[in-house]
Amino acid sequence: MKKILIAALAVFAGTLALQAREVTGSVKCGKEKLAGVVVTDGKSFTVTEKNGRFRMDIAEDADFVYVVTPGGYTAPFDGGTPVFYLPAEGQKKFDFQLVRTSDSKDYDIVAIADPQTLHKKHFAKFERTGLPDLYNTVENCKAENPTVGITLGDICWDSMEMYPAYRKAIAKTGIPFYPVIGNHDHQKDLQGDHNTSSAYRETFGPENYAFGIGDDYVIVLDNIIYDTQKKYVEGYADNVLAWVKGLLEYIPETSHLFIAQHAPFIYWFKDYSYAENGEELLDMLEGRQVTFLSGHTHINNNFNIATGIRECNVAAICGTWWIADHCNDGTPGGYKVFEMRDGNLSWYYKSVGHDKDFQVEIFEPGQSQLHPNGVIANVWDYDKSWTVEWFQDGKPMGKMEQVLDYSPIFTRELNAVYADRGKKTPEYKKPRPNIHYFLAEPDQYAKTVTVVVKAGDGRQWKYDVDMRGYVDVQAHRGGAGLMPENTVSSMKNALDLGVNTLELDLQISADGQVVVSHDAFMHSRYATRPDGSAVQPGDPKEYIYTMPYDSVAMYDTGIRESTVWPGKACVPEHKPLADDLIDFTENYAREHGMTMPRYNIEIKSKVGKTEGKNWPEYHEFVDKCVELLLSKNLGDRLVVQSFDVRALNYMHQKYPQLILSYLVAEKDKDFEAYMSLLDFTPQWLSPHYTNTDADLCKKAWDKGMKIVPWTADKPEDIQRLVDLKVDAIISNYPDRVLKITRGF
């Protein structure tokens, strides 16, 4: 279908003229007559003779006659962009005056993508942020080497009236700054590829052209095949391919080629597919050294396409369309600087408002929604020559895992504009995952993670992350204020929110199966019998320990509205087996590219007259639960908690490999008294949030215990605990905790 559209658009753009007309002209630099300069009308080619003159037949429908300025020269660029072209209509003679630059084979190319200003407010921000940064970078570059600039399309945002302001501003760089046509540089109300680019041609000249720099060449291509009303194909029309084929006959195979275009050649997020007709272009380029420069996506990536051929897809200088400093893949708004030195090409990404050495952002645990238990490195200019390694408490851990992720910094920037103001975020501005993120999953009790990033050109960055500096967000019963408690749906929702830890409770059924349930019986708070009748407060208690699990599973625990947690979702649910629930959460995390969740699991044994009848005696309770939990091989991701000091002492003796948490009731306020009931010091102390203060935190930390208060739900209570720097917070509303600790 795309090929049909391309063919149709090519026909619509105008058939090749049956007649041609002969023209003449010259290429000079002052009085110097330049020989061997390539001249084209966009279809055919010639070169100037020794006297600098040329003669050629041009197509009757040619828009321009123009030159491929050789290395060491440029066309005049007083108006901001080089004027290497002359209108063809009605002219028979074309005389070009070039400007001498430098004989140096070393040079810099500054490439920006997608300024995309819609109106004066956008342009004012461009003038306040991107342009001053760009001016400074260009000044530094041109002080050392010949420098040119390229804008990789979307110079405006369907608003061609912004072109004069752009040209005036870009002229202040003091270097030739070449344009590329983007999809938003087409006039959407017109029809056909040629017609829709008329305003661009009137302002900037030909869409397809080339120029030399040093011993190398930049080929600028229009790879937006436009129809009308924002309908277009990203690829290479037949006339563009024909022009490139003709041009390459005049370019030495030893020259490095830069192909500057708007849309990328390769799309990693579309199974690494090529732009339309990309294979044909690659065939022409075989055996050459080629770097594609592209924009359009507002994301940053580098790829090797084929032997000797790579692409640098450059993120947008406008960030997220001027409403956020980062692009929606998490790359800071900026541009790229390419440096050719002694025949070797290198580059760096220059973030607006930052030093050129700013190349990595590190996110500590709790910041990434997909990987809350990991340390994340956002290495936006990564390519295969880079390495990203990590150390845990000084021990080498190898390479970090390349993962898909989002930037929490960008999410906060976006929410400040939309969600925090009650506005809906436009779909195209939402965070987009990218592959330039790297994950380290440290042990839960690691103290320091060190990240070392090395670029292929020898640059290196080192970051130390204090693992004790974040709050572990724990979803109480999976987030009982949001979804039916202790169910698959609540745990799934908690994982989607990006909590660190799933908190849940265990009971035992009559047939000895481990059931996920806070209550020992079917509680009137939520339970509906198999016959559809709701369990009422005055009804006789129906204990789980007296029912086989197949009977337990027939009770619905999700469809009733909650008087305890208004707003909880009402969906059909049941009490799951712990075996099934843990398998679900483990598989869900793997399938969705998440870090593996942690578990804080309570064994609900207790002292009472009917212990052994309505719930198991604590030895049996512990043994059945622990046998199952250990079979899951959760390692240090598992913590077992209990209010029952008997169970804790028993587990400490029989299962020393377990990490244990001491739950302390709200009524218990004497630290020394309740600690004296244990035969050991547990790894965690879990007091009621109202009893948690600076004094208790110090006492716990002095004994080497993490302090994990339960169950704080109000934002002011959560904030108080965060200010105390507690290690974790258990909440029925983990979304509220995340809003404070993560920002969204």
HELIX and SHEET records of a PDB file:
HELIX    1   1 LYS A    2  PHE A   12  1                                  11    
HELIX    2   2 LYS A  120  ARG A  128  1                                   9    
HELIX    3   3 GLY A  130  LYS A  142  1                                  13    
HELIX    4   4 MET A  160  MET A  162  5                                   3    
HELIX    5   5 TYR A  163  ALA A  171  1                                   9    
HELIX    6   6 ASN A  183  ASP A  185  5                                   3    
HELIX    7   7 ASP A  193  THR A  196  1                                   4    
HELIX    8   8 SER A  198  PHE A  204  1                                   7    
HELIX    9   9 ASP A  238  LEU A  248  1                                  11    
HELIX   10  10 TRP A  268  LYS A  270  5                                   3    
HELIX   11  11 GLY A  278  LEU A  285  1                                   8    
HELIX   12  12 PRO A  408  VAL A  417  1                                  10    
HELIX   13  13 ALA A  419  ARG A  421  5                                   3    
HELIX   14  14 GLU A  427  LYS A  429  5                                   3    
HELIX   15  15 VAL A  488  LEU A  497  1                                  10    
HELIX   16  16 ILE A  544  THR A  546  5                                   3    
HELIX   17  17 TYR A  549  VAL A  552  1                                   4    
HELIX   18  18 ALA A  578  GLU A  591  1                                  14    
HELIX   19  19 TYR A  618  SER A  631  1                                  14    
HELIX   20  20 GLY A  635  ARG A  637  5                                   3    
HELIX   21  21 VAL A  645  LYS A  654  1                                  10    
HELIX   22  22 PHE A  671  MET A  675  1                                   5    
HELIX   23  23 TYR A  689  ASN A  691  5                                   3    
HELIX   24  24 ALA A  694  ASP A  702  1                                   9    
HELIX   25  25 PRO A  715  LEU A  724  1                                  10    
HELIX   26  26 PRO A  734  THR A  741  1                                   8    
SHEET    1   A 3 GLU A  32  LYS A  33  0                                        
SHEET    2   A 3 ALA A  20  CYS A  29 -1                                        
SHEET    3   A 3 ARG A  53  ALA A  59 -1                                        
SHEET    1   B 3 GLU A  32  LYS A  33  0                                        
SHEET    2   B 3 ALA A  20  CYS A  29 -1                                        
SHEET    3   B 3 LYS A  93  GLN A  97  1                                        
SHEET    1   C 4 PHE A  45  VAL A  47  0                                        
SHEET    2   C 4 VAL A  38  THR A  40 -1                                        
SHEET    3   C 4 PHE A  64  VAL A  68 -1                                        
SHEET    4   C 4 TYR A  85  PRO A  87 -1                                        
SHEET    1   D 2 TYR A  73  THR A  74  0                                        
SHEET    2   D 2 VAL A  99  ARG A 100 -1                                        
SHEET    1   E 5 PHE A 177  PRO A 179  0                                        
SHEET    2   E 5 THR A 147  THR A 151  1                                        
SHEET    3   E 5 TYR A 107  ILE A 112  1                                        
SHEET    4   E 5 GLY A 334  ARG A 341 -1                                        
SHEET    5   E 5 ASN A 344  SER A 351 -1                                        
SHEET    1   F 6 TYR A 209  ILE A 213  0                                        
SHEET    2   F 6 ASP A 216  VAL A 220 -1                                        
SHEET    3   F 6 LEU A 257  ALA A 260  1                                        
SHEET    4   F 6 VAL A 290  SER A 294  1                                        
SHEET    5   F 6 ILE A 309  ASN A 313  1                                        
SHEET    6   F 6 ASN A 301  ALA A 306 -1                                        
SHEET    1   G 2 ILE A 224  TYR A 226  0                                        
SHEET    2   G 2 TYR A 232  GLU A 234 -1                                        
SHEET    1   H 2 ILE A 266  TYR A 267  0                                        
SHEET    2   H 2 SER A 273  TYR A 274 -1                                        
SHEET    1   I 4 GLU A 361  PHE A 363  0                                        
SHEET    2   I 4 VAL A 375  ASN A 378 -1                                        
SHEET    3   I 4 ASN A 434  ALA A 440 -1                                        
SHEET    4   I 4 GLU A 401  ASP A 405 -1                                        
SHEET    1   J 4 LYS A 395  LYS A 399  0                                        
SHEET    2   J 4 THR A 387  GLN A 392 -1                                        
SHEET    3   J 4 THR A 448  LYS A 454 -1                                        
SHEET    4   J 4 GLN A 460  ASP A 466 -1                                        
SHEET    1   K 4 VAL A 514  VAL A 516  0                                        
SHEET    2   K 4 THR A 501  ILE A 508 -1                                        
SHEET    3   K 4 ASP A 472  HIS A 476  1                                        
SHEET    4   K 4 ALA A 728  SER A 731  1                                        
SHEET    1   L 7 VAL A 514  VAL A 516  0                                        
SHEET    2   L 7 THR A 501  ILE A 508 -1                                        
SHEET    3   L 7 ARG A 598  ILE A 603  1                                        
SHEET    4   L 7 LEU A 638  SER A 642  1                                        
SHEET    5   L 7 ILE A 659  LEU A 663  1                                        
SHEET    6   L 7 TRP A 684  SER A 686  1                                        
SHEET    7   L 7 LYS A 706  ILE A 707  1                                        
END                                                                             
